[in-house]
C-alpha cells in the first residue's frame, strides 16, 4: 500500500508535469499497476481494519454482574 504522500506525488507528476507512467515507476520504485490505481483513485489511500471482538466479550455480562454484586473485588479475582 502506498502512502498519501506517494499518492499525491504520483498524481502531481502525471497531471502537472505530464510525466509518463513508466517514468513515475522508475522514479518512485512502485509497480506500474500501483501508479495506475493511484491515478484512477479519487481519494487518497487509507488503511482500515475490520472491527474484531475481544476475548473477554463472551464473559463481559458475567463480569459486570460480579462487579455490581461485589464492587470492592480485587482485579486478580
N, C-alpha and C positions, 0 to 999 in steps of 0.2 A: 504494500500500500504506500502511495506517495504522500508526502506531507502537503500541507496547504501552501507552503512556500514554493515547493516544486510545481504544484498545480498552477499557481499564479505565474511562475516563470515560464512554464510551457506555453500558457496562453499568451503571455506578453511577447515571447519570441515569435510565435507563429502569427499572431494578429497584428502586432505593431511593427515588428521588424521583418515580417514576411520570410522568416527562416523556414526552410523545408523540414518536414518531419524527420527525415534521415539525419539531418544536421543536428536537430534537437536531441535525437537519440545519442549521437556521438558526444555532444557537449555534456549532457546530463547523466549519461550512463544508465538510462532506463530502457525498458523494452518498447518496441515500436507500437505494440498494441496498447501499452500504458499511455503513450503520448496521444494516440487516437482517442482513447477513452477520456483523457483529461480534456481534450478539445471538444468532445461531444457533450461533456457534463455541464449542466447549467449552474450547479452549486459546487463549492469546494468539498473535498472528501472528508468524511467524518467516520470515526470508528464507533460502533455501538455494539454493546454486548447484551445478549438477551438476559433478562432477569432470571436469577436462579434462587431457589429457596435455600434456607439454612438447614443444617442437620437437626436443629432444635425445634423447627416449625411443627413437627408432629407432636411434640411434648409441651408446647407453649401453653395450651389451656390448663394442663395439669400443674405446671409450674406457677402460673398466675393464681390458681386456686390455692395452692400451698402457701404462697406468699400472702394472700389475703387472710388465710387462717392463722399463719404464724409469721407476722411481719418482722420479727426480730431474728428469724432463722439466718444463720451464717451462710455465706455463699458456698462453702465447702460441702454442705449437706445437699 
